[in-house]
Structures are given as structure tokens and as C-alpha cells.
Amino acid sequence: MGDSVNGVERITAQALEAGLRRGDRLTVLDVRRREAWATDPARVPGSVWLPLEEVPQRARDLPAETHLVVYCS
């Protein structure tokens, strides 16, 4: 899908959109802080809000059978 940095693949918004349209098995995580998430209505449709600081405690709850896409802007 995109470039790899330190073993983490980076993709563009356009590539994510295309993957979602194709029905790729993706879980999209919005990891913004509560304040940013609550005040910004721009969200990826179907994304799951999980603040970054909670990811370590809740990582086991994330679906293992999908590619995980994380965004914070």
C-alpha cells in the first residue's frame, strides 16, 4: 500500500479510501486525545476512537484478522 518506516507501513488518505471502497479487511483507529476528537467533526467513516494512551491496555480487544490503520490528525 505504501512506504515502510521502521517496519510500519505508511499509506496515503487516498490509498486508505481506496482500500475501504474495495472492502479490504481494515480496522481504522482514531487515536486523537479526547479534546481533539470531540471538537473536530472530521472522522474516517467507520473508524474506532481509541485514545493513544489507552492502546496498550486495549490492544487485545482489537481484531487480529484485519490490517490496523492508525491516524491522529
C-alpha positions as CSV (number, residue, x, y, z in Angstrom):
1,M,0.0,0.0,0.0
2,G,2.8,2.5,0.8
3,D,6.2,3.2,2.2
4,S,7.5,1.3,5.2
5,V,9.3,3.1,8.1
6,N,10.7,1.1,11.0
7,G,8.5,-1.8,10.0
8,V,5.4,0.3,10.0
9,E,3.7,0.8,6.6
10,R,2.6,4.3,5.8
11,I,-0.3,4.9,3.4
12,T,-1.9,8.0,2.0
13,A,-5.5,9.1,2.7
14,Q,-6.3,8.2,-1.0
15,A,-4.9,4.6,-0.5
16,L,-7.0,4.2,2.7
17,E,-10.1,5.4,0.9
18,A,-9.5,3.0,-2.0
19,G,-9.0,0.1,0.4
20,L,-12.2,0.9,2.3
21,R,-14.1,1.1,-1.0
22,R,-12.6,-2.3,-2.1
23,G,-13.7,-3.8,1.1
24,D,-10.2,-4.6,2.3
25,R,-10.1,-6.0,5.8
26,L,-9.2,-2.8,7.7
27,T,-9.7,-1.6,11.2
28,V,-9.2,2.2,11.3
29,L,-8.2,3.6,14.7
30,D,-8.6,7.3,15.5
31,V,-6.0,7.8,18.4
32,R,-6.5,11.5,19.0
33,R,-6.9,12.9,22.5
34,R,-10.5,13.3,23.7
35,E,-10.4,17.0,23.3
36,A,-9.3,16.9,19.7
37,W,-11.7,14.1,18.8
38,A,-14.7,15.8,20.5
39,T,-14.1,19.2,18.8
40,D,-13.2,18.0,15.3
41,P,-16.1,16.5,13.4
42,A,-13.8,15.2,10.6
43,R,-13.6,11.4,11.0
44,V,-12.9,8.5,8.8
45,P,-16.3,6.7,8.3
46,G,-16.4,3.5,10.4
47,S,-13.3,4.4,12.4
48,V,-12.9,3.4,16.0
49,W,-11.9,6.1,18.5
50,L,-9.3,4.8,20.9
51,P,-7.0,7.4,22.6
52,L,-3.4,6.6,22.1
53,E,-2.7,6.3,25.8
54,E,-5.3,3.5,26.0
55,V,-3.9,1.4,23.2
56,P,-1.5,-0.7,25.3
57,Q,-4.2,-1.7,27.7
58,R,-6.8,-2.4,25.0
59,A,-4.6,-3.9,22.2
60,R,-6.0,-7.4,22.8
61,D,-9.5,-6.1,22.1
62,L,-8.5,-5.1,18.5
63,P,-9.4,-7.5,15.7
64,A,-6.4,-9.6,14.8
65,E,-7.7,-10.6,11.4
66,T,-7.6,-7.2,9.9
67,H,-4.9,-4.6,8.9
68,L,-4.8,-1.9,11.5
69,V,-4.7,1.7,10.2
70,V,-3.9,4.3,12.9
71,Y,-4.4,8.1,12.4
72,C,-4.2,11.1,14.7
73,S,-4.9,14.2,12.6
